[in-house]
Amino acid sequence: MAIKDLQVRQGNVDIVVDIVDVGEPREFEKFGRSGRVATAVAKDETGDIKLTLWNDWIEQVKAGDKVHITNGYVSEWQGEKQLTTGKMGKLEVVNESQGAKEEMAKGPDEEEDRRIYEEAEKNLEDIEERLEDTEEKLDEEVDVEEVDVEDIEDK
């Protein structure tokens, strides 16, 4: 089966796709139960489609993975086809992205983290300095006479 052949309200979808991107998870509550959902972009040689990832699948599926969806379902949301496993379907990561695997296995890049921190600290200092300059200029331009609130109320 290929993405170009998928039709809205089609069930029993059996397809292998590459994951291009996984969006940020969103939390929801439905029928008194909470859960999480994220939208991924899946593609094959014939096109691409949005793939709905539910709960635990959000952490298990990464960009670059190849996944096999069995008994999937095609729905439509805001005029776009979306593929999902639904309640009865199954999703299996058949070829994990080597890049994602390496990224998860390596430790933090302390040198890069330090560089980012120092850059952010310098940017913050620059902003604070400009803010102080602006406040000084405003104080020079505006000579506000201090007024006692009690004096206004007496009048």
TORVO-800815 format. One line per field, with one value per atom (N, C-alpha, C): residue number from 1; residue in three letters; x negated, y negated, z. Coordinates in steps of 0.02 Angstrom, whole numbers. Example, Ala and Ser with C-alpha at 12.3 -4.5 7.8 and 13.67 -1.06 7.14 Angstrom:
<nodes>
num = (1/1/1/2/2/2)
residu = (ALA/ALA/ALA/SER/SER/SER)
X = (-660/-615/-660/-642/-684/-645)
Y = (284/225/165/112/53/-2)
Z = (390/390/390/354/357/394)
</nodes>
This chain:
<nodes>
num = (1/1/1/2/2/2/3/3/3/4/4/4/5/5/5/6/6/6/7/7/7/8/8/8/9/9/9/10/10/10/11/11/11/12/12/12/13/13/13/14/14/14/15/15/15/16/16/16/17/17/17/18/18/18/19/19/19/20/20/20/21/21/21/22/22/22/23/23/23/24/24/24/25/25/25/26/26/26/27/27/27/28/28/28/29/29/29/30/30/30/31/31/31/32/32/32/33/33/33/34/34/34/35/35/35/36/36/36/37/37/37/38/38/38/39/39/39/40/40/40/41/41/41/42/42/42/43/43/43/44/44/44/45/45/45/46/46/46/47/47/47/48/48/48/49/49/49/50/50/50/51/51/51/52/52/52/53/53/53/54/54/54/55/55/55/56/56/56/57/57/57/58/58/58/59/59/59/60/60/60/61/61/61/62/62/62/63/63/63/64/64/64/65/65/65/66/66/66/67/67/67/68/68/68/69/69/69/70/70/70/71/71/71/72/72/72/73/73/73/74/74/74/75/75/75/76/76/76/77/77/77/78/78/78/79/79/79/80/80/80/81/81/81/82/82/82/83/83/83/84/84/84/85/85/85/86/86/86/87/87/87/88/88/88/89/89/89/90/90/90/91/91/91/92/92/92/93/93/93/94/94/94/95/95/95/96/96/96/97/97/97/98/98/98/99/99/99/100/100/100/101/101/101/102/102/102/103/103/103/104/104/104/105/105/105/106/106/106/107/107/107/108/108/108/109/109/109/110/110/110/111/111/111/112/112/112/113/113/113/114/114/114/115/115/115/116/116/116/117/117/117/118/118/118/119/119/119/120/120/120/121/121/121/122/122/122/123/123/123/124/124/124/125/125/125/126/126/126/127/127/127/128/128/128/129/129/129/130/130/130/131/131/131/132/132/132/133/133/133/134/134/134/135/135/135/136/136/136/137/137/137/138/138/138/139/139/139/140/140/140/141/141/141/142/142/142/143/143/143/144/144/144/145/145/145/146/146/146/147/147/147/148/148/148/149/149/149/150/150/150/151/151/151/152/152/152/153/153/153/154/154/154/155/155/155)
residu = (MET/MET/MET/ALA/ALA/ALA/ILE/ILE/ILE/LYS/LYS/LYS/ASP/ASP/ASP/LEU/LEU/LEU/GLN/GLN/GLN/VAL/VAL/VAL/ARG/ARG/ARG/GLN/GLN/GLN/GLY/GLY/GLY/ASN/ASN/ASN/VAL/VAL/VAL/ASP/ASP/ASP/ILE/ILE/ILE/VAL/VAL/VAL/VAL/VAL/VAL/ASP/ASP/ASP/ILE/ILE/ILE/VAL/VAL/VAL/ASP/ASP/ASP/VAL/VAL/VAL/GLY/GLY/GLY/GLU/GLU/GLU/PRO/PRO/PRO/ARG/ARG/ARG/GLU/GLU/GLU/PHE/PHE/PHE/GLU/GLU/GLU/LYS/LYS/LYS/PHE/PHE/PHE/GLY/GLY/GLY/ARG/ARG/ARG/SER/SER/SER/GLY/GLY/GLY/ARG/ARG/ARG/VAL/VAL/VAL/ALA/ALA/ALA/THR/THR/THR/ALA/ALA/ALA/VAL/VAL/VAL/ALA/ALA/ALA/LYS/LYS/LYS/ASP/ASP/ASP/GLU/GLU/GLU/THR/THR/THR/GLY/GLY/GLY/ASP/ASP/ASP/ILE/ILE/ILE/LYS/LYS/LYS/LEU/LEU/LEU/THR/THR/THR/LEU/LEU/LEU/TRP/TRP/TRP/ASN/ASN/ASN/ASP/ASP/ASP/TRP/TRP/TRP/ILE/ILE/ILE/GLU/GLU/GLU/GLN/GLN/GLN/VAL/VAL/VAL/LYS/LYS/LYS/ALA/ALA/ALA/GLY/GLY/GLY/ASP/ASP/ASP/LYS/LYS/LYS/VAL/VAL/VAL/HIS/HIS/HIS/ILE/ILE/ILE/THR/THR/THR/ASN/ASN/ASN/GLY/GLY/GLY/TYR/TYR/TYR/VAL/VAL/VAL/SER/SER/SER/GLU/GLU/GLU/TRP/TRP/TRP/GLN/GLN/GLN/GLY/GLY/GLY/GLU/GLU/GLU/LYS/LYS/LYS/GLN/GLN/GLN/LEU/LEU/LEU/THR/THR/THR/THR/THR/THR/GLY/GLY/GLY/LYS/LYS/LYS/MET/MET/MET/GLY/GLY/GLY/LYS/LYS/LYS/LEU/LEU/LEU/GLU/GLU/GLU/VAL/VAL/VAL/VAL/VAL/VAL/ASN/ASN/ASN/GLU/GLU/GLU/SER/SER/SER/GLN/GLN/GLN/GLY/GLY/GLY/ALA/ALA/ALA/LYS/LYS/LYS/GLU/GLU/GLU/GLU/GLU/GLU/MET/MET/MET/ALA/ALA/ALA/LYS/LYS/LYS/GLY/GLY/GLY/PRO/PRO/PRO/ASP/ASP/ASP/GLU/GLU/GLU/GLU/GLU/GLU/GLU/GLU/GLU/ASP/ASP/ASP/ARG/ARG/ARG/ARG/ARG/ARG/ILE/ILE/ILE/TYR/TYR/TYR/GLU/GLU/GLU/GLU/GLU/GLU/ALA/ALA/ALA/GLU/GLU/GLU/LYS/LYS/LYS/ASN/ASN/ASN/LEU/LEU/LEU/GLU/GLU/GLU/ASP/ASP/ASP/ILE/ILE/ILE/GLU/GLU/GLU/GLU/GLU/GLU/ARG/ARG/ARG/LEU/LEU/LEU/GLU/GLU/GLU/ASP/ASP/ASP/THR/THR/THR/GLU/GLU/GLU/GLU/GLU/GLU/LYS/LYS/LYS/LEU/LEU/LEU/ASP/ASP/ASP/GLU/GLU/GLU/GLU/GLU/GLU/VAL/VAL/VAL/ASP/ASP/ASP/VAL/VAL/VAL/GLU/GLU/GLU/GLU/GLU/GLU/VAL/VAL/VAL/ASP/ASP/ASP/VAL/VAL/VAL/GLU/GLU/GLU/ASP/ASP/ASP/ILE/ILE/ILE/GLU/GLU/GLU/ASP/ASP/ASP/LYS/LYS/LYS)
X = (-43/0/-45/-22/-61/-19/-53/-18/30/9/51/118/120/181/229/208/249/309/367/429/457/491/523/573/576/619/598/537/512/483/502/476/432/408/366/304/275/217/155/117/54/1/-43/-90/-155/-209/-274/-293/-309/-324/-387/-417/-473/-447/-471/-450/-497/-468/-507/-514/-461/-460/-409/-423/-375/-363/-300/-283/-282/-272/-268/-205/-212/-153/-105/-41/11/49/72/111/185/226/298/334/398/441/505/524/584/618/682/721/692/666/639/570/539/472/425/363/315/266/235/187/144/101/59/63/54/56/5/-26/-72/-60/-75/-68/-137/-146/-208/-195/-248/-242/-276/-237/-262/-263/-311/-314/-336/-319/-348/-365/-380/-401/-345/-282/-225/-196/-218/-191/-201/-165/-170/-101/-97/-33/-48/-1/-9/8/-32/-23/-10/45/62/29/-11/-44/-10/9/43/-2/-1/-32/-103/-114/-181/-218/-180/-213/-250/-232/-263/-338/-358/-429/-464/-427/-458/-473/-436/-445/-485/-538/-582/-588/-605/-618/-674/-665/-714/-697/-650/-629/-586/-587/-541/-492/-427/-377/-329/-305/-255/-190/-139/-72/-28/2/47/116/167/236/247/214/221/286/298/359/343/375/364/425/412/465/450/492/480/487/440/442/425/471/463/442/474/463/402/366/305/314/289/291/242/263/220/223/165/161/152/187/181/187/162/171/239/270/334/329/385/385/362/377/364/300/269/210/146/92/27/-26/-74/-130/-194/-239/-302/-359/-409/-469/-511/-518/-554/-627/-642/-711/-722/-754/-765/-816/-803/-849/-916/-970/-1036/-1053/-1034/-1049/-1014/-951/-913/-944/-964/-994/-1060/-1102/-1165/-1154/-1105/-1090/-1069/-1030/-1007/-1064/-1111/-1165/-1221/-1232/-1287/-1267/-1316/-1304/-1298/-1289/-1282/-1349/-1344/-1403/-1416/-1456/-1467/-1498/-1544/-1576/-1525/-1482/-1431/-1381/-1361/-1314/-1344/-1409/-1442/-1444/-1457/-1459/-1390/-1338/-1269/-1252/-1271/-1258/-1293/-1358/-1396/-1369/-1347/-1317/-1252/-1211/-1148/-1161/-1211/-1229/-1252/-1292/-1316/-1258/-1212/-1153/-1111/-1104/-1066/-1099/-1165/-1202/-1192/-1195/-1185/-1115/-1066/-996/-989/-1017/-1012/-1047/-1104/-1140/-1099/-1069/-1027/-966/-938/-881/-901/-958/-982/-993/-1023/-1034/-968/-919/-853/-820/-826/-796/-830/-896/-932/-910/-902/-880/-810/-767/-699/-699/-740/-744/-767/-815/-840/-788/-750/-701/-639/-619/-557/-573/-558/-569/-502/-487/-422/-426/-379/-376/-341/-371/-340/-279/-224/-162/-141/-123/-99/-25/-5/64/111/89/132/148/99/112/169/171/223/289/292/355/383/340/363/397/378/404/471)
Y = (59/0/-62/-116/-177/-237/-289/-348/-377/-380/-410/-373/-309/-269/-274/-306/-310/-355/-334/-371/-386/-443/-461/-406/-389/-337/-267/-260/-194/-160/-99/-60/-4/36/93/73/15/-9/26/55/88/53/15/-27/-37/-44/-60/-130/-174/-244/-267/-319/-352/-412/-422/-480/-538/-593/-652/-698/-705/-753/-730/-745/-732/-798/-821/-885/-880/-938/-942/-908/-868/-836/-886/-870/-911/-866/-895/-856/-869/-819/-826/-786/-801/-762/-748/-685/-665/-609/-616/-566/-554/-607/-601/-570/-556/-527/-575/-580/-624/-583/-616/-583/-634/-609/-653/-633/-682/-669/-714/-689/-728/-711/-758/-747/-740/-687/-675/-681/-689/-689/-624/-584/-521/-525/-490/-491/-424/-413/-358/-387/-345/-370/-403/-396/-424/-488/-506/-567/-567/-614/-617/-625/-611/-615/-630/-661/-672/-607/-592/-531/-551/-529/-545/-493/-519/-476/-487/-433/-436/-413/-450/-431/-404/-340/-311/-314/-314/-314/-380/-432/-497/-493/-459/-453/-399/-351/-295/-308/-354/-368/-433/-429/-487/-501/-563/-581/-537/-510/-465/-392/-376/-306/-283/-219/-187/-147/-158/-123/-84/-29/13/6/-17/-25/31/67/122/105/117/104/30/-14/-86/-113/-176/-209/-278/-298/-364/-407/-463/-510/-576/-626/-691/-744/-790/-845/-909/-956/-1021/-1013/-966/-956/-915/-890/-851/-780/-733/-663/-653/-610/-592/-517/-488/-417/-406/-356/-340/-265/-241/-171/-159/-211/-202/-154/-127/-80/-10/9/78/87/32/38/48/57/69/29/3/-33/-1/13/45/7/-12/-44/14/14/70/53/-11/-32/-98/-94/-154/-200/-263/-313/-308/-299/-295/-361/-417/-483/-491/-470/-476/-430/-370/-323/-351/-380/-408/-468/-509/-569/-548/-495/-472/-439/-408/-372/-418/-472/-515/-560/-577/-620/-693/-736/-807/-835/-883/-917/-977/-966/-1018/-1080/-1072/-1130/-1172/-1139/-1175/-1207/-1171/-1198/-1260/-1258/-1315/-1375/-1361/-1415/-1448/-1407/-1434/-1475/-1450/-1485/-1553/-1553/-1615/-1665/-1641/-1685/-1716/-1675/-1699/-1749/-1735/-1781/-1848/-1848/-1910/-1948/-1913/-1946/-1978/-1944/-1972/-2034/-2033/-2092/-2151/-2138/-2191/-2221/-2178/-2202/-2244/-2221/-2258/-2326/-2328/-2390/-2440/-2414/-2458/-2483/-2441/-2460/-2516/-2509/-2562/-2627/-2624/-2684/-2717/-2676/-2703/-2736/-2705/-2734/-2800/-2805/-2867/-2922/-2905/-2954/-2979/-2934/-2953/-2999/-2984/-3026/-3096/-3101/-3167/-3206/-3170/-3203/-3225/-3185/-3199/-3220/-3282/-3306/-3307/-3254/-3246/-3271/-3315/-3340/-3288/-3271/-3223/-3256/-3219/-3245/-3198/-3228/-3188/-3174/-3111/-3092/-3127/-3137/-3170/-3242/-3277/-3345/-3346/-3296/-3293/-3279/-3234/-3216/-3274/-3318/-3375/-3427/-3430/-3483/-3468)
Z = (0/0/0/-33/-38/-14/8/34/-18/-81/-133/-141/-120/-127/-68/-14/47/36/61/55/125/132/195/214/277/307/286/262/244/306/317/373/348/395/380/337/353/316/341/294/310/267/299/261/300/263/292/268/317/300/338/312/345/384/444/485/469/446/428/487/527/582/633/697/751/786/787/818/894/925/998/1024/1077/1106/1138/1135/1166/1214/1269/1317/1304/1318/1308/1362/1368/1413/1376/1374/1337/1376/1385/1422/1492/1523/1590/1594/1538/1538/1503/1529/1497/1456/1409/1366/1330/1287/1247/1174/1131/1059/1025/972/932/859/816/745/714/677/642/567/529/456/432/395/369/293/262/189/162/99/61/-7/-55/-121/-160/-136/-173/-143/-82/-52/23/56/129/159/224/260/333/367/439/474/525/564/637/665/734/780/827/877/944/977/1041/1097/1152/1216/1210/1225/1227/1160/1106/1040/1028/1062/1051/1065/1119/1135/1095/1071/1037/963/932/861/853/814/803/728/712/643/617/557/528/536/581/590/531/519/472/515/504/544/500/528/495/533/498/529/503/550/533/559/517/535/554/517/528/499/511/488/462/407/378/394/428/443/407/419/389/443/446/494/458/459/426/353/320/248/230/280/266/290/251/272/329/376/432/443/455/467/542/568/639/649/706/721/751/779/811/870/891/948/928/868/848/809/787/746/786/750/780/742/780/750/775/729/747/714/754/726/697/630/598/583/580/567/602/659/700/666/668/641/676/638/667/702/672/702/769/773/836/889/868/914/942/898/920/966/949/990/1060/1066/1131/1171/1136/1169/1194/1160/1181/1239/1279/1337/1315/1362/1346/1320/1275/1248/1293/1345/1396/1366/1319/1288/1250/1212/1174/1222/1274/1323/1357/1374/1405/1357/1293/1243/1238/1235/1230/1293/1351/1414/1415/1397/1397/1347/1290/1240/1266/1298/1326/1382/1423/1478/1450/1397/1366/1336/1303/1275/1329/1385/1441/1469/1476/1499/1452/1386/1336/1342/1352/1358/1421/1476/1539/1533/1499/1490/1447/1393/1351/1390/1432/1473/1521/1553/1598/1560/1501/1460/1443/1425/1407/1467/1525/1585/1602/1595/1608/1560/1496/1446/1462/1481/1498/1560/1609/1668/1650/1603/1582/1543/1500/1456/1494/1543/1578/1649/1665/1732/1767/1802/1834/1905/1922/1990/2033/2089/2132/2165/2164/2192/2248/2303/2359/2349/2351/2340/2389/2450/2500/2479/2447/2423/2372/2329/2277/2309/2358/2389/2429/2458/2497/2453/2390/2346/2320)
</nodes>
